[in-house]
């Protein structure tokens, strides 16, 4: 009930009673997790600095008692401890909790990384935040928009143009459509002096074109090209994808090579499940010997086009048109 009602005062009183030497009551992992959750929540959100500091200290004391009692922490436990560390503005400690969890074989979750990542970002420590991001990647934890927005903000505020470039494109891939607060972070970057000074004065147009093709049409991957102040403003897109402010039309974005490989592998796995394995492997071998092909005609669909029965003449006509 204390956890449900966010009643830290009552929870701490019951905890102190449980430790009474006259009538000690053993506490379970669930009890400790509820106490740590309440302490971390108060430490992170209470506007009274004294209450916040007291809640954080009680939380650390409770965790120390938990370890002394031999109660093994789980992911929820250590996430609360990381939140306590972040509330005391100690991102390094919050990050050490995550590393401890990973070393113990407990897979960290996105919420586990949040306290350390946001604490580093709030402290304007872009390098520390990047270390957390790298640890997330190594653990297979994918950041979402709040984490990416925080990383964008700290790197924009510290003038790290290359990191902003990388994170903008990572946001493009993972988020696609951002909320207003993230858009404001992006807008602030492009209005900044650091953005106007970033970039190179000359570049190889051939590499840019090759990058666009390899990247699926949406980006070239060559970094910031050109210098000077950006023209920044809000606009709307027409139904045909034309910007109402500059008149440029959005390009059609194809999937990139990595996405293409993933798609092909998924189709292969599906085909092997649905078709005879040896038949499909034989077909793959034939493709390797005779391919690649720029276009593939599905004879079955051509033969049945606008017809109830299979029509061989339609297939022949399709191949003749393809040759021409």
C-alpha positions as CSV (number, residue, x, y, z in Angstrom):
1,X,0.0,0.0,0.0
2,X,2.8,2.4,0.8
3,X,4.3,1.9,-2.7
4,X,0.9,2.3,-4.4
5,X,0.2,5.5,-2.4
6,X,3.8,6.8,-2.7
7,X,3.8,7.0,1.1
8,X,7.6,7.1,1.9
9,X,7.1,8.3,5.5
10,X,5.0,5.3,6.5
11,X,7.2,2.9,4.6
12,X,10.3,4.1,6.5
13,X,8.5,3.8,9.8
14,X,7.5,0.2,9.1
15,X,11.1,-0.5,7.9
16,X,12.5,0.9,11.2
17,X,10.0,-1.2,13.2
18,X,11.1,-4.3,11.2
19,X,14.7,-3.7,12.3
20,X,13.7,-3.4,16.0
21,X,16.0,-5.8,18.0
22,X,13.0,-6.7,20.2
23,X,11.0,-8.2,17.4
24,X,13.0,-8.3,14.1
25,X,11.1,-9.1,10.9
26,X,13.1,-10.5,8.0
27,X,12.6,-8.5,4.8
28,X,12.3,-10.0,1.3
29,X,13.5,-8.7,-2.0
30,X,10.1,-7.3,-2.7
31,X,10.1,-5.3,0.5
32,X,13.5,-3.8,-0.3
33,X,12.5,-3.0,-3.9
34,X,9.4,-1.1,-2.7
35,X,11.5,0.9,-0.2
36,X,14.2,1.7,-2.7
37,X,11.6,2.7,-5.3
38,X,9.9,5.1,-2.9
39,X,13.3,6.6,-1.8
40,X,14.5,7.0,-5.4
41,X,11.2,8.6,-6.5
42,X,11.3,11.1,-3.6
43,X,15.0,11.9,-4.2
44,X,14.4,12.5,-7.9
45,X,11.2,14.5,-7.7
46,X,10.7,16.3,-4.4
47,X,11.2,20.0,-4.7
48,X,12.4,20.3,-1.1
49,X,16.2,19.8,-1.3
50,X,16.4,18.6,2.4
51,X,13.7,15.9,1.8
52,X,15.3,14.9,-1.5
53,X,18.8,14.5,0.2
54,X,17.3,12.6,3.2
55,X,15.4,10.2,0.9
56,X,18.5,9.5,-1.1
57,X,20.6,8.8,2.0
58,X,18.0,6.5,3.5
59,X,17.9,4.7,0.1
60,X,21.6,4.1,0.2
61,X,21.4,2.9,3.8
62,X,18.6,0.5,2.9
63,X,20.5,-0.9,0.0
64,X,23.6,-1.4,2.2
65,X,21.4,-3.2,4.8
66,X,19.9,-5.4,2.0
67,X,23.4,-6.5,0.9
68,X,24.4,-7.1,4.5
69,X,21.4,-9.4,4.9
70,X,22.5,-11.4,1.8
71,X,19.4,-10.5,-0.3
72,X,20.5,-10.6,-4.0
73,X,19.4,-7.5,-5.9
74,X,17.6,-7.8,-9.3
75,X,17.3,-5.4,-12.2
76,X,14.6,-3.3,-10.4
77,X,16.7,-3.0,-7.3
78,X,19.8,-1.7,-9.2
79,X,17.6,0.6,-11.3
80,X,16.4,2.3,-8.1
81,X,20.0,2.6,-6.9
82,X,21.0,4.2,-10.1
83,X,18.2,6.7,-9.8
84,X,19.4,7.5,-6.2
85,X,22.9,8.1,-7.6
86,X,21.5,10.3,-10.4
87,X,19.4,12.3,-7.9
88,X,22.6,13.1,-5.9
89,X,24.1,14.3,-9.2
90,X,26.6,11.4,-9.4
91,X,26.3,10.1,-12.9
92,X,29.5,8.0,-12.5
93,X,28.0,6.1,-9.7
94,X,24.8,5.6,-11.6
95,X,26.8,4.2,-14.5
96,X,28.8,1.9,-12.2
97,X,25.6,0.3,-11.1
98,X,24.7,-0.5,-14.7
99,X,28.2,-2.0,-15.3
100,X,27.9,-4.0,-12.1
101,X,24.5,-5.4,-13.3
102,X,25.9,-6.4,-16.7
103,X,29.0,-8.0,-15.1
104,X,26.7,-10.1,-12.9
105,X,24.9,-11.4,-15.9
106,X,21.7,-9.4,-15.4
107,X,20.8,-7.8,-18.7
108,X,20.3,-4.0,-18.2
109,X,17.1,-2.5,-19.6
110,X,16.5,0.9,-21.2
111,X,15.2,2.3,-17.9
112,X,18.4,1.1,-16.1
113,X,20.5,3.3,-18.4
114,X,18.3,6.3,-18.1
115,X,19.5,7.7,-14.8
116,X,23.2,7.6,-15.8
117,X,22.6,8.9,-19.3
118,X,20.4,11.8,-18.2
119,X,22.6,12.7,-15.3
120,X,25.6,13.0,-17.6
121,X,23.6,15.1,-20.0
122,X,22.4,17.4,-17.3
123,X,26.0,17.8,-16.1
124,X,27.0,18.8,-19.7
125,X,29.3,15.8,-19.8
126,X,29.0,14.7,-23.4
127,X,31.9,12.3,-23.2
128,X,30.3,10.5,-20.2
129,X,27.0,10.3,-22.0
130,X,28.7,8.8,-25.1
131,X,30.2,6.1,-22.9
132,X,26.7,5.2,-21.6
133,X,25.4,5.1,-25.2
134,X,28.2,2.8,-26.2
135,X,27.5,0.5,-23.3
136,X,23.8,0.4,-24.4
137,X,24.8,-0.5,-27.9
138,X,27.1,-3.3,-26.7
139,X,24.2,-4.6,-24.6
140,X,21.7,-4.5,-27.4
141,X,19.6,-1.8,-25.8
142,X,18.2,0.7,-28.3
143,X,17.7,4.3,-27.2
144,X,14.3,5.9,-27.8
145,X,13.5,9.5,-28.5
146,X,14.0,10.9,-24.9
147,X,17.5,9.4,-24.8
148,X,18.4,10.6,-28.3
149,X,17.1,14.1,-27.6
150,X,19.2,14.3,-24.4
151,X,22.3,13.2,-26.3
152,X,21.5,15.7,-29.1
153,X,21.1,18.5,-26.5
154,X,24.3,17.9,-24.6
155,X,26.4,17.6,-27.8
156,X,24.8,20.7,-29.3
157,X,25.3,22.7,-26.2
158,X,29.0,21.7,-26.1
159,X,29.5,22.4,-29.8
160,X,30.4,18.8,-30.8
161,X,29.3,19.1,-34.5
162,X,30.4,15.6,-35.6
163,X,28.4,14.0,-32.7
164,X,25.3,16.1,-33.5
165,X,25.6,14.9,-37.2
166,X,25.8,11.3,-36.1
167,X,23.0,11.6,-33.6
168,X,20.7,13.4,-36.1
169,X,21.0,10.5,-38.5
170,X,20.6,8.0,-35.7
171,X,17.4,9.8,-34.7
172,X,16.3,9.7,-38.3
173,X,16.6,6.0,-38.4
174,X,15.2,5.1,-35.0
175,X,12.5,7.8,-34.5
176,X,11.6,9.1,-38.0
177,X,9.1,11.6,-36.7
178,X,10.1,13.6,-33.6
179,X,8.0,15.4,-31.0
180,X,8.0,19.2,-30.6
181,X,10.5,19.2,-27.7
182,X,13.0,17.2,-29.8
183,X,12.4,19.5,-32.8
184,X,13.2,22.5,-30.6
185,X,16.6,20.9,-29.7
186,X,17.3,20.4,-33.4
187,X,16.2,24.0,-34.3
188,X,18.4,25.4,-31.5
189,X,21.4,23.6,-32.9
190,X,20.9,24.9,-36.5
191,X,20.5,28.5,-35.1
192,X,23.7,28.2,-33.1
193,X,27.2,29.7,-33.9
194,X,28.7,26.2,-33.7
195,X,26.4,25.0,-36.4
196,X,27.3,27.8,-38.7
197,X,31.0,27.2,-38.2
198,X,30.8,23.4,-38.7
199,X,31.6,21.8,-42.0
200,X,34.2,21.8,-44.8
201,X,34.7,24.4,-47.6
202,X,35.3,21.8,-50.3
203,X,34.2,18.2,-50.9
204,X,34.2,15.5,-53.5
205,X,30.8,15.5,-55.4
206,X,31.5,11.9,-56.5
207,X,31.7,10.7,-53.0
208,X,28.5,12.6,-52.1
209,X,26.6,10.9,-55.0
210,X,28.0,7.5,-54.1
211,X,27.0,8.1,-50.4
212,X,23.5,9.0,-51.4
213,X,23.1,5.8,-53.4
214,X,24.6,3.6,-50.7
215,X,22.5,5.3,-48.0
216,X,19.2,4.7,-49.8
217,X,18.8,8.2,-51.0
218,X,18.1,9.9,-47.7
219,X,21.7,11.0,-46.8
220,X,25.2,11.0,-48.0
221,X,27.1,10.3,-44.8
222,X,29.9,12.8,-45.6
223,X,29.4,15.1,-42.7
224,X,28.6,18.8,-42.7
225,X,29.2,20.2,-46.2
226,X,29.8,24.0,-46.4
227,X,29.9,26.7,-43.7
228,X,27.8,29.6,-42.8
229,X,24.5,30.4,-41.1
230,X,21.6,28.1,-41.8
231,X,18.2,29.3,-42.9
232,X,15.9,28.0,-40.2
233,X,12.1,28.2,-40.1
234,X,8.9,26.3,-39.6
235,X,7.0,25.2,-42.7
236,X,4.5,22.7,-44.0
237,X,4.9,20.0,-46.7
238,X,2.5,19.8,-49.7
239,X,0.8,16.6,-50.6
240,X,3.4,16.0,-53.2
241,X,6.2,16.4,-50.7
242,X,7.2,19.9,-51.6
243,X,8.3,22.3,-48.9
244,X,6.1,25.4,-48.8
245,X,9.1,27.5,-47.6
246,X,11.9,26.7,-50.0
247,X,10.1,24.9,-52.8
248,X,12.4,21.8,-52.6
249,X,10.8,18.4,-52.9
250,X,11.5,15.6,-50.5
251,X,13.4,12.7,-52.0
252,X,12.1,9.2,-51.9
253,X,14.1,7.3,-49.3
254,X,15.0,3.6,-50.0
255,X,16.2,1.2,-47.5
256,X,20.0,1.2,-46.9
257,X,22.3,-1.8,-47.5
258,X,22.1,-3.1,-44.0
259,X,18.3,-3.0,-44.0
260,X,18.4,-4.7,-47.4
261,X,20.5,-7.5,-46.1
262,X,18.2,-7.9,-43.1
263,X,15.1,-8.0,-45.3
264,X,16.7,-10.5,-47.6
265,X,17.7,-12.7,-44.7
266,X,14.2,-12.6,-43.3
267,X,12.8,-13.6,-46.7
268,X,15.2,-16.5,-46.9
269,X,14.2,-17.7,-43.5
270,X,10.5,-17.5,-44.4
271,X,11.1,-19.2,-47.8
272,X,12.9,-22.1,-46.1
273,X,10.0,-22.6,-43.7
274,X,7.4,-22.5,-46.4
275,X,9.1,-24.3,-49.2
276,X,11.1,-27.5,-49.5
277,X,14.6,-26.6,-48.1
278,X,16.5,-28.3,-50.9
279,X,14.5,-26.7,-53.6
280,X,15.1,-23.2,-52.3
281,X,18.8,-23.8,-51.7
282,X,19.1,-25.1,-55.3
283,X,17.4,-21.9,-56.5
284,X,19.8,-19.8,-54.5
285,X,22.7,-21.7,-56.1
286,X,21.3,-21.0,-59.5
287,X,21.0,-17.3,-58.8
288,X,24.6,-17.1,-57.7
289,X,25.7,-18.8,-60.9
290,X,23.6,-16.8,-63.3
291,X,22.8,-13.5,-61.5
292,X,22.6,-10.8,-60.5
293,X,19.5,-9.5,-62.3
294,X,18.2,-6.0,-62.6
295,X,14.6,-7.2,-63.0
296,X,12.7,-10.4,-62.2
297,X,9.5,-11.4,-64.0
298,X,7.1,-13.5,-61.9
299,X,5.7,-15.8,-64.7
300,X,2.9,-17.2,-62.5
301,X,1.5,-13.8,-61.9
302,X,2.0,-12.7,-65.5
303,X,0.2,-15.8,-66.8
304,X,-2.8,-15.3,-64.5
305,X,-3.1,-11.5,-65.2
306,X,-6.7,-10.6,-66.0
307,X,-7.4,-14.3,-66.7
308,X,-9.1,-17.1,-64.8
309,X,-6.8,-19.7,-66.3
310,X,-3.0,-19.7,-66.8
311,X,-2.1,-18.2,-70.2
312,X,1.3,-19.1,-71.6
313,X,1.0,-16.5,-74.4
314,X,0.9,-13.7,-71.8
315,X,4.1,-15.1,-70.3
316,X,5.8,-15.1,-73.7
317,X,4.6,-11.6,-74.4
318,X,6.0,-10.4,-71.0
319,X,9.5,-11.9,-71.8
320,X,9.5,-10.3,-75.3
321,X,8.7,-6.9,-73.9
322,X,11.5,-7.3,-71.3
323,X,14.0,-8.1,-74.0
324,X,13.0,-5.0,-76.0
